Amino acid sequence: MKSILIGLGVLVVVALVGVLLLAAGFSRQIARAEARLTEIPPGPVRTDLPAALQAFAERGLAGARPGAAVRLTQAAEMRLDRGATWTALSARQTIAAAEPGFAWVAEMKIGPIPAVRVIDSYVDGVGRLEIRGLGAVPMGSDTGPEATLGEAQRYLAELPWVPDAILTNRAITWTELPDGVGAALETAGGTASVRFGFDAAGDIATMEADERPAKLADGTVALLPWRGWFKDYAEIGGRRIPVQGEVGYVYPEGYESYWRGRITGYAVVAE
C-alpha cells in the first residue's frame, strides 16, 4: 500500500510540474504577442479622414502626441454558448495604434482559481484564438483565413477605444457614409470591414458589419450580421473613450449579445 501511495504521489507531482511548464510556456507566448504590438512607433497624424471621424478622434485627446499602442483592462461577462448564462471574467488588452493588431487575454475563475485562460489576437496579420484550462491544458483553438478575417474585424470594431489608431494607422481605409463612416482593412482572409454610427453629440455609438465568421454549436462557421454598442464616454488614462460596450450576432431568430463589459484601466504606450 505504501508503494502505491508513493507512486500516486509521484504521478501527482509530475502532472503538476507538467501543468506549470505548459502554463509558463503559454504565458511566454502571450508576452511575446503583447510586446510585438508596441514595437511600431506612430506615424504622422492623417489629414484624409472624414470630418466627423477626425473630430471624434481629436475629442478623444490623441491629437497632441499619439501613442504606439494602448493597454486597457476590462471587467466583463461572456456567454460561452448561445442562450447560456453570463460568465464573469477579467481581461487585459493591448491594442496597436500604428499598425493593425491586438491581444486580448482573459481569465475565467472558479473562486480564486483561474480555471480558463484565453488569448484572442491579431498579430502580424494573423488571427488566433486559443483557450487553455488552468492556463496550460489546450481546450480549443481557432486559426486560418476565417479567424484572421474575424480578428481583423474585431480590431476595427474596437477603434473607438484607440483614437490614436484612427489618427495614425494608414492601413485602415475610411469611407464617409450617409449615416456614419466605414472602416476597411485588407487581410489574408479577405477584406475586413465595419461601419460606425454617431450619436447626436458626435460620439461613435454603434458598430455593425453585414458578415463576420461565427462558429456555431455544431462546429461549422457561418457569416452572420454583427452588432455592437458603445456608451458612457469618459476621460481615463489620458484619453476620452467609451467606458462601456456590448457586442453580439444577429441569428435567424434575432440578435443575441455574447460580450458586455466596462473599461477599468487604460494607459497609452508612448513610442
C-alpha positions as CSV (number, residue, x, y, z in Angstrom):
1,M,0.0,0.0,0.0
2,K,2.8,2.4,0.9
3,S,4.5,1.9,-2.5
4,I,1.1,2.6,-4.3
5,L,0.7,5.8,-2.3
6,I,4.3,6.8,-3.2
7,G,3.6,6.1,-6.8
8,L,0.4,8.1,-6.8
9,G,2.3,11.0,-5.1
10,V,5.0,10.9,-7.8
11,L,2.3,11.0,-10.6
12,V,0.7,14.0,-8.9
13,V,4.0,15.8,-8.7
14,V,4.8,15.0,-12.3
15,A,1.4,16.2,-13.5
16,L,1.7,19.4,-11.5
17,V,5.1,20.1,-12.9
18,G,3.8,19.5,-16.4
19,V,0.9,21.9,-15.9
20,L,3.2,24.5,-14.6
21,L,5.6,24.2,-17.5
22,L,2.7,24.3,-20.0
23,A,1.3,27.4,-18.3
24,A,4.7,29.1,-18.3
25,G,5.1,28.4,-22.0
26,F,1.6,29.8,-22.7
27,S,2.4,32.9,-20.7
28,R,5.6,33.5,-22.7
29,Q,3.6,33.2,-26.0
30,I,1.2,35.9,-24.7
31,A,4.0,38.1,-23.6
32,R,5.7,38.0,-27.0
33,A,2.4,38.9,-28.7
34,E,1.8,41.8,-26.4
35,A,5.4,43.1,-26.8
36,R,5.2,42.9,-30.6
37,L,2.1,45.2,-30.6
38,T,4.1,48.0,-29.0
39,E,7.1,48.0,-31.3
40,I,6.0,50.2,-34.2
41,P,6.1,53.9,-33.4
42,P,3.2,56.1,-34.5
43,G,3.5,58.0,-37.8
44,P,2.2,61.5,-38.6
45,V,-1.4,62.3,-38.0
46,R,-3.6,61.6,-41.0
47,T,-5.3,64.5,-42.8
48,D,-7.6,62.4,-45.1
49,L,-10.2,61.3,-42.5
50,P,-13.9,62.1,-42.8
51,A,-14.7,65.3,-40.9
52,A,-16.9,63.6,-38.2
53,L,-14.3,60.9,-37.6
54,Q,-11.5,63.5,-37.4
55,A,-13.5,65.5,-34.8
56,F,-14.2,62.3,-32.8
57,A,-10.6,61.2,-32.7
58,E,-9.4,64.7,-31.7
59,R,-12.0,64.8,-29.0
60,G,-10.5,61.6,-27.8
61,L,-7.4,63.6,-26.9
62,A,-5.0,61.7,-29.2
63,G,-4.0,64.5,-31.5
64,A,-1.2,66.2,-29.4
65,R,1.0,63.1,-29.1
66,P,-0.3,59.8,-30.4
67,G,1.0,56.7,-28.8
68,A,2.2,53.4,-30.3
69,A,-0.4,51.4,-28.6
70,V,-2.8,51.3,-25.6
71,R,-3.2,48.9,-22.8
72,L,-6.5,48.5,-21.1
73,T,-8.3,46.3,-18.5
74,Q,-11.9,45.1,-18.5
75,A,-14.4,43.7,-16.1
76,A,-16.8,41.8,-18.4
77,E,-19.2,39.0,-18.9
78,M,-19.5,36.5,-21.7
79,R,-21.9,33.9,-22.9
80,L,-19.9,30.9,-23.9
81,D,-22.7,29.4,-25.9
82,R,-26.0,30.7,-27.3
83,G,-28.6,31.1,-24.7
84,A,-26.1,30.3,-21.9
85,T,-25.9,32.3,-18.6
86,W,-23.4,35.0,-18.4
87,T,-19.9,34.1,-17.1
88,A,-17.8,36.8,-15.4
89,L,-14.3,37.4,-16.5
90,S,-11.4,39.8,-16.1
91,A,-9.3,40.7,-19.1
92,R,-6.4,42.8,-20.3
93,Q,-5.9,44.0,-23.8
94,T,-3.0,45.6,-25.8
95,I,-4.2,47.3,-29.0
96,A,-1.7,48.6,-31.5
97,A,-2.2,52.1,-33.0
98,A,0.5,52.4,-35.7
99,E,-0.4,49.1,-37.3
100,P,-3.4,46.7,-37.1
101,G,-3.1,44.4,-34.1
102,F,-4.3,43.4,-30.7
103,A,-4.0,40.8,-28.0
104,W,-6.9,40.2,-25.5
105,V,-6.1,38.0,-22.6
106,A,-8.9,36.8,-20.3
107,E,-9.3,34.7,-17.3
108,M,-12.5,32.9,-16.0
109,K,-12.2,31.9,-12.4
110,I,-13.9,29.3,-10.2
111,G,-13.4,31.0,-6.8
112,P,-9.7,32.1,-6.6
113,I,-8.6,29.5,-9.3
114,P,-8.1,30.7,-12.9
115,A,-9.9,27.8,-14.5
116,V,-9.7,29.0,-18.1
117,R,-7.3,31.4,-19.8
118,V,-7.9,32.7,-23.3
119,I,-5.9,34.7,-25.8
120,D,-7.8,36.3,-28.7
121,S,-5.4,38.1,-31.1
122,Y,-4.5,39.6,-34.4
123,V,-0.7,40.0,-34.6
124,D,1.4,40.4,-37.8
125,G,-1.6,39.8,-39.9
126,V,-2.6,36.5,-38.3
127,G,-5.7,35.9,-36.3
128,R,-5.7,33.4,-33.4
129,L,-7.9,32.2,-30.6
130,E,-6.6,29.8,-28.0
131,I,-8.3,28.5,-24.9
132,R,-6.4,26.6,-22.1
133,G,-7.6,25.1,-18.9
134,L,-5.6,26.3,-15.9
135,G,-3.7,28.3,-18.5
136,A,-2.0,25.1,-19.6
137,V,-4.2,22.4,-21.0
138,P,-5.4,23.0,-24.6
139,M,-9.2,23.2,-24.7
140,G,-9.8,24.8,-28.1
141,S,-8.2,26.9,-30.8
142,D,-9.1,28.7,-34.0
143,T,-6.7,29.8,-36.7
144,G,-6.7,30.2,-40.5
145,P,-8.2,32.6,-43.0
146,E,-11.6,32.9,-41.3
147,A,-10.1,33.5,-37.9
148,T,-7.8,36.1,-39.5
149,L,-10.8,37.9,-41.1
150,G,-12.8,37.8,-37.9
151,E,-10.0,39.1,-35.7
152,A,-9.2,41.9,-38.1
153,Q,-12.9,42.9,-37.9
154,R,-12.6,42.9,-34.1
155,Y,-9.6,45.3,-34.4
156,L,-11.6,47.7,-36.5
157,A,-14.7,47.4,-34.3
158,E,-12.7,48.4,-31.2
159,L,-11.1,51.5,-32.7
160,P,-13.3,53.9,-30.6
161,W,-11.1,52.7,-27.7
162,V,-8.0,53.8,-29.6
163,P,-8.3,57.3,-31.1
164,D,-4.5,57.2,-31.6
165,A,-5.0,54.4,-34.3
166,I,-7.8,56.4,-36.0
167,L,-5.4,59.3,-36.4
168,T,-2.2,57.4,-37.4
169,N,-2.9,53.9,-38.8
170,R,-2.7,54.2,-42.6
171,A,-3.5,50.5,-43.2
172,I,-7.2,51.4,-42.5
173,T,-9.3,52.7,-45.3
174,W,-12.0,55.1,-44.1
175,T,-15.1,55.9,-46.1
176,E,-17.7,58.6,-45.4
177,L,-21.3,57.2,-45.4
178,P,-24.7,58.9,-45.3
179,D,-25.2,57.6,-41.8
180,G,-21.7,57.3,-40.4
181,V,-18.3,56.1,-41.5
182,G,-16.9,52.8,-42.8
183,A,-13.5,51.2,-41.9
184,A,-11.8,48.5,-44.0
185,L,-8.6,46.5,-43.8
186,E,-7.1,44.1,-46.2
187,T,-6.2,40.7,-44.7
188,A,-5.1,37.2,-45.8
189,G,-8.7,36.1,-45.2
190,G,-10.3,38.9,-47.3
191,T,-11.4,42.4,-46.7
192,A,-12.4,43.1,-43.1
193,S,-14.9,45.9,-42.8
194,V,-17.3,47.5,-40.2
195,R,-19.5,50.6,-40.1
196,F,-19.8,53.1,-37.3
197,G,-22.7,55.3,-36.4
198,F,-22.5,58.6,-34.4
199,D,-24.9,59.9,-31.8
200,A,-26.2,63.5,-31.5
201,A,-23.0,64.5,-29.6
202,G,-20.7,63.3,-32.4
203,D,-19.5,60.2,-30.5
204,I,-19.4,56.7,-32.0
205,A,-22.4,54.9,-30.6
206,T,-22.9,51.8,-32.9
207,M,-20.8,49.3,-34.8
208,E,-22.1,46.9,-37.4
209,A,-20.9,44.5,-40.1
210,D,-23.0,42.6,-42.6
211,E,-21.0,39.4,-42.3
212,R,-18.5,38.1,-39.7
213,P,-17.4,34.5,-39.3
214,A,-19.1,32.9,-36.3
215,K,-18.6,29.4,-35.1
216,L,-22.0,27.6,-34.5
217,A,-22.8,24.9,-31.9
218,D,-22.1,22.1,-34.4
219,G,-18.6,23.4,-35.1
220,T,-19.4,24.9,-38.6
221,V,-18.8,28.5,-39.4
222,A,-21.4,30.9,-40.7
223,L,-21.2,34.5,-41.8
224,L,-23.6,36.4,-39.6
225,P,-24.5,40.1,-39.1
226,W,-22.5,41.5,-36.2
227,R,-23.6,44.4,-34.0
228,G,-22.0,46.5,-31.2
229,W,-22.8,49.5,-29.0
230,F,-20.6,52.0,-27.1
231,K,-21.6,54.3,-24.3
232,D,-20.6,56.3,-21.2
233,Y,-17.8,58.3,-22.7
234,A,-15.3,59.5,-20.1
235,E,-11.6,60.5,-19.8
236,I,-9.4,57.7,-18.5
237,G,-5.6,57.3,-18.8
238,G,-5.3,60.5,-20.8
239,R,-7.9,59.6,-23.5
240,R,-11.6,60.1,-23.8
241,I,-13.2,56.8,-24.7
242,P,-16.5,54.8,-24.3
243,V,-16.2,53.1,-20.9
244,Q,-19.0,50.5,-21.6
245,G,-19.7,48.3,-24.6
246,E,-21.6,45.3,-25.9
247,V,-21.3,43.1,-29.0
248,G,-23.3,40.2,-30.5
249,Y,-24.6,38.4,-33.6
250,V,-27.9,38.6,-35.4
251,Y,-29.1,35.0,-35.8
252,P,-32.1,33.9,-37.9
253,E,-34.1,34.1,-34.6
254,G,-32.8,37.5,-33.7
255,Y,-30.0,39.4,-32.0
256,E,-28.1,37.9,-29.1
257,S,-25.1,39.5,-27.4
258,Y,-22.2,37.4,-26.2
259,W,-19.9,40.0,-24.6
260,R,-20.6,43.1,-22.4
261,G,-18.3,44.9,-20.1
262,R,-16.6,48.1,-19.0
263,I,-13.1,49.5,-19.1
264,T,-11.5,49.6,-15.7
265,G,-8.0,50.8,-16.6
266,Y,-6.3,52.5,-19.5
267,A,-2.8,53.6,-20.4
268,V,-1.1,54.9,-23.6
269,V,2.1,53.3,-24.6
270,A,4.5,56.0,-25.8
271,E,6.8,55.5,-28.7
